[in-house]
Amino acid sequence: MAKRVKNIAVLTSGGDAPGMNAAIRAVVRACSYYEVNCFGVYKGYEGLIDNDFTQLNARSVRNIINKGGTFLKSARSKEFRTKDGRQKAYVNLKENSIDALIVIGGDGSFTGALKLSEEFDFPVVGIPGTIDNDINGTDYTIGYDTALNTVVEAIDKIRDTASSHNRLFLIEVMGRDAGDIALNSGIGAGAEEILIPEEDMGVDRLIDSLKKSEKSGKTSSIIVVAEGDKSGKNIFELGEYVKEKLDGYDVRVSVLGHIQRGGSPSCFDRVLASKLGVGAVEALLEGLQDVMIGIVHKNVTTVPLKTALSKRIHKHDRLIKVADITSV
């Protein structure tokens, strides 16, 4: 394996996701294994601009595989969105003798990485770390599985209250553009209805479904709503609308919010992060750049960053049918 780089930097950017620490650990230890120097960048792209680098070794990342969040910290950098900001970042990379950069994050982070590479011909590799699972070119993103389990556990507890008081709960989960969390957690938790951004089912269909549920003998219901739902109403407006149309339910709203981002990563996310972290280092050593390391049919693969940033075409038809059948 030809080594084309001697010094690799790694950063985490955008929203944190459980498993980011496991990915950092894998990157650092892969660098150690292949005798490459590894540098961590604190606070994402802001750290690149502020020259906030630290050299890492295999012992620097001990006891972090089980921890949520990111020990390198994450931040959104307005300055990096400008050409001058990216120029400062590039100068700092060169002054620290960095040969390549690994970026762990979502589509916004990858957009910044691609701009840096295109403007300064600097090698970058992306690792998908976002709980939304909304990146093209990979079956799963780091943090998604943990977030799903967190959501299902929360819904299970809410259902206990819903059943005890004959209540209808509308539960908002994360997913501005992708309904993966809502759809899969909804099925896993036995929700009566699931609203996702990719499908505009309309509020009238929701009301009709709830009326049928009530007639069938259901005394409580759980509705899972992705934050990007296209019903035209936010979760609280939707709750008020349902109250107006249905007399039989005591309607309550619960927004799970940032608890979905936290917590110790699941085994699946730890293994996924480890695979992708090692894959990112190996890709750079093989001379690849401007690619994302993903997982497709259980195999680690590479796709161009431009492909990763293109609109994901994700059909949910089968899962939607499963949800409809199992919620009768």
C-alpha positions in Angstrom: 0.0 0.0 0.0 1.6 3.2 -1.2 1.7 5.9 1.4 1.0 9.3 -0.1 0.5 11.2 3.1 2.4 11.5 6.4 0.2 13.8 8.4 -3.6 13.5 8.6 -5.9 15.9 10.5 -9.4 14.9 11.7 -12.3 17.1 12.8 -16.0 16.7 13.7 -18.4 19.3 12.3 -22.1 20.1 12.5 -24.5 18.4 14.9 -22.9 15.8 17.1 -23.9 12.2 16.8 -23.3 9.1 19.0 -20.3 7.2 17.6 -18.3 10.2 16.5 -15.8 9.5 19.3 -15.5 5.9 18.0 -14.8 7.2 14.5 -12.1 9.6 15.8 -10.6 6.7 17.8 -10.5 4.5 14.6 -8.9 7.3 12.6 -6.2 7.9 15.2 -5.4 4.2 15.7 -5.4 3.5 11.9 -2.9 6.3 11.6 -0.8 4.7 14.3 -1.0 1.3 12.7 0.1 2.7 9.3 2.8 4.9 10.9 1.1 8.2 10.0 1.0 11.2 12.2 -2.6 12.2 13.3 -3.7 15.6 14.4 -7.1 16.5 16.0 -8.7 19.8 15.2 -10.9 21.2 18.0 -14.3 22.8 17.3 -14.6 21.8 13.6 -13.9 24.3 10.9 -13.6 27.0 13.5 -10.6 25.2 14.8 -9.0 25.1 11.4 -9.4 28.9 11.2 -8.1 29.4 14.8 -5.2 27.0 14.3 -6.5 24.8 17.2 -4.6 21.6 16.4 -3.3 18.9 18.7 -1.3 15.8 17.9 -3.0 12.5 18.8 -1.7 9.0 19.4 -3.2 5.7 20.1 -3.3 6.4 23.9 -5.0 9.9 23.3 -8.2 8.1 22.4 -8.4 5.5 25.1 -11.8 5.0 26.8 -13.8 7.1 24.4 -15.4 4.4 22.2 -18.4 4.2 24.6 -18.9 8.0 25.0 -21.5 10.0 23.1 -20.8 13.4 21.6 -17.3 14.3 20.3 -14.2 15.0 22.5 -12.9 17.2 19.7 -16.0 19.3 20.0 -18.1 20.6 17.1 -19.2 24.0 16.0 -20.8 25.7 13.0 -18.4 28.3 11.5 -19.9 31.3 9.6 -16.4 32.4 8.7 -15.5 29.1 7.0 -18.4 29.7 4.6 -16.4 32.6 3.1 -13.5 32.3 0.8 -11.3 34.3 3.2 -12.2 31.9 6.0 -11.3 28.9 4.0 -8.0 30.6 3.0 -7.1 31.0 6.6 -7.9 27.3 7.2 -5.8 26.2 4.3 -2.8 28.3 5.4 -3.0 26.7 8.9 -3.2 23.2 7.4 0.0 23.8 5.4 1.8 25.5 8.3 1.1 22.4 10.4 2.4 20.2 7.5 -1.0 18.5 7.2 -1.3 16.5 4.0 -4.9 15.5 4.2 -8.1 16.1 6.2 -10.8 13.7 7.4 -14.2 15.4 8.1 -16.8 13.6 10.3 -20.2 15.2 9.8 -23.2 15.6 7.6 -24.1 17.3 4.3 -23.2 20.8 5.5 -19.8 19.6 6.7 -19.2 17.8 3.4 -20.1 20.9 1.5 -17.3 22.8 3.4 -14.9 20.0 2.8 -15.5 19.9 -0.9 -15.1 23.7 -1.3 -11.8 23.5 0.6 -10.6 20.8 -1.7 -11.7 22.4 -4.9 -10.4 25.8 -4.1 -7.0 24.7 -2.8 -6.5 21.2 -4.3 -6.3 19.8 -0.8 -7.2 16.1 -0.2 -10.3 15.5 2.0 -12.2 12.4 2.9 -15.7 12.5 4.6 -17.2 10.1 7.2 -21.0 10.4 7.5 -21.9 11.3 11.1 -25.5 12.4 11.5 -28.5 10.9 13.3 -30.8 11.7 10.4 -29.4 9.0 8.1 -29.9 11.4 5.2 -26.6 11.1 3.3 -26.6 9.7 -0.2 -24.2 6.8 -1.0 -24.4 5.0 2.4 -27.0 2.7 3.9 -26.3 4.0 7.4 -24.7 7.1 9.0 -23.0 7.1 12.4 -25.4 7.9 15.2 -28.6 6.8 13.4 -29.0 3.5 15.1 -28.4 4.9 18.6 -30.9 7.7 18.0 -33.5 5.2 16.9 -33.1 3.2 20.1 -33.3 6.4 22.1 -36.5 7.4 20.4 -38.1 4.0 20.7 -37.3 3.9 24.4 -38.8 7.3 24.9 -42.0 6.4 23.0 -42.4 3.2 25.0 -42.4 5.3 28.2 -44.8 7.8 26.8 -47.2 5.0 25.7 -47.4 3.9 29.3 -48.9 7.3 30.2 -51.0 7.4 27.0 -52.6 4.1 27.9 -53.2 5.0 31.6 -55.1 8.2 30.7 -56.7 7.5 27.3 -54.5 10.1 25.7 -53.4 10.7 22.2 -49.7 11.7 22.0 -48.1 13.5 19.1 -44.4 12.9 19.4 -42.0 15.0 17.3 -38.7 13.4 16.3 -35.7 14.8 14.4 -35.7 14.6 10.6 -36.0 17.9 8.7 -35.7 16.3 5.2 -35.6 12.6 6.0 -38.2 10.4 7.7 -35.9 7.5 8.6 -36.0 8.1 12.3 -39.8 8.7 12.4 -40.7 5.8 10.2 -38.5 3.2 11.7 -39.0 4.3 15.3 -42.8 4.5 14.7 -42.9 1.0 13.5 -40.6 -0.2 16.2 -42.7 1.4 18.9 -46.1 0.5 17.4 -47.3 4.0 16.5 -50.8 4.3 15.0 -49.7 7.0 12.5 -46.3 8.3 11.2 -45.8 11.6 9.4 -42.6 12.0 7.4 -41.3 14.7 5.0 -41.2 12.4 2.0 -44.9 11.7 2.1 -47.6 14.4 2.5 -50.5 12.3 3.8 -52.6 15.4 4.8 -54.3 16.2 8.1 -57.7 14.9 6.9 -56.3 11.4 6.3 -54.8 11.5 9.8 -58.1 12.5 11.3 -59.9 9.7 9.4 -57.3 7.2 10.6 -57.7 8.2 14.2 -61.5 8.0 14.0 -61.2 4.5 12.6 -58.8 3.6 15.5 -61.3 5.0 18.0 -64.1 3.0 16.5 -62.0 -0.2 16.6 -61.7 0.1 20.3 -58.4 1.9 20.7 -58.4 4.2 23.8 -55.0 5.7 23.3 -52.8 6.5 20.3 -49.2 7.4 19.4 -48.5 9.6 16.4 -44.9 10.0 15.4 -44.2 13.2 13.5 -40.9 14.1 11.8 -39.9 17.7 12.3 -40.0 18.2 8.5 -43.5 16.9 8.1 -45.3 18.5 5.2 -48.7 18.8 6.7 -48.3 22.6 6.8 -48.7 22.7 10.6 -46.1 22.6 13.3 -46.5 19.9 16.0 -48.4 22.2 18.3 -50.7 23.5 15.6 -51.3 19.9 14.6 -52.2 19.0 18.2 -54.7 21.8 18.4 -56.3 20.8 15.0 -56.7 17.2 16.2 -58.3 18.4 19.4 -60.8 20.4 17.4 -61.7 17.4 15.2 -61.7 14.6 17.9 -63.7 14.7 21.1 -62.7 11.3 22.4 -59.0 11.9 23.0 -57.1 14.0 25.5 -54.4 15.3 23.1 -50.8 15.9 24.3 -47.6 16.9 22.4 -44.1 15.8 23.2 -41.0 17.1 21.4 -38.1 14.7 22.1 -35.5 17.3 20.9 -31.8 16.9 21.6 -32.1 13.8 23.8 -32.0 12.0 20.4 -28.4 13.2 19.9 -27.0 12.0 23.2 -26.2 8.9 25.0 -23.7 6.1 24.7 -23.5 4.8 21.1 -25.0 1.4 20.3 -22.8 -1.5 19.4 -23.9 -1.1 15.8 -22.7 2.5 15.7 -19.4 1.7 17.4 -18.6 -1.0 14.8 -19.8 1.2 11.9 -17.7 4.1 13.1 -14.7 1.9 13.5 -15.1 0.5 10.0 -15.5 3.9 8.4 -12.7 5.5 10.4 -10.2 2.9 9.3 -11.6 3.1 5.8 -11.0 6.8 5.6 -7.3 6.5 6.5 -6.8 3.7 4.1 -8.5 5.6 1.3 -6.1 8.5 1.8 -3.1 6.2 1.8 -4.3 4.7 -1.5 -4.3 8.2 -3.0 -8.1 8.8 -3.0 -9.5 12.2 -2.2 -12.8 14.1 -2.4 -14.7 10.9 -1.4 -16.9 9.8 1.4 -16.5 6.4 3.1 -19.8 4.7 3.3 -21.4 1.3 4.0 -23.5 -0.4 1.3 -24.8 -3.9 1.9 -22.4 -4.3 4.8 -19.4 -3.5 2.7 -17.3 -0.4 3.2 -17.2 1.6 0.0 -16.2 5.0 -1.4 -18.4 7.5 -3.3 -17.4 11.0 -4.6 -18.3 13.8 -2.1 -20.4 15.3 -4.9 -22.5 12.1 -5.0 -22.9 12.1 -1.2 -24.2 15.7 -1.4 -26.7 14.9 -4.2 -30.3 14.5 -3.3 -30.9 11.1 -1.8 -33.6 9.0 -3.5 -35.0 6.9 -0.8 -38.2 5.0 -1.4 -40.1 4.2 1.8 -43.1 2.5 0.1 -42.5 -0.9 1.7 -42.0 0.4 5.2 -45.0 2.7 4.9 -47.1 -0.3 3.9 -45.8 -2.3 6.9 -46.7 0.6 9.1 -50.2 0.8 7.7 -50.8 -3.0 8.1 -49.4 -3.3 11.6 -51.3 -0.2 13.0 -54.7 -1.7 12.2 
